[in-house]
Amino acid sequence: MNGLSKYLYSIGERHVKFAARGFKPEYWDIFQDAIEYSLTDHIGSLEDFDEKQKADAIAAWRKLALYVITHLKRGFNDLMAKENHHKH
């Protein structure tokens, strides 16, 4: 997981260059909501899962999505703050 968090952080840092083209920090939350919505919808449609299995799967995917987005945000926010600090 440590290697994954560093990788996700670096992906977040790479998104700083997209800020000049209109990428906004709130897009991370929109992305997370979209992931959760689509996964919840998909898992809810699985016919071979009972309600408890569906709820457990949704909870697990939510935790994973939160983990991913948290590290993307950190990389993005840290580099944005660093670049803004150097501009002033």
Buried (B, 14 or more C-beta within 10 A) or exposed (E): EEEEBEEBBEBBBEBBEEBEEEBEEEBBEEBBEEBBEEBBEEBEEEEEBEEEEBEEBBEEBBEEBEBBBBBBBBBBBBBBEEEEEEEE
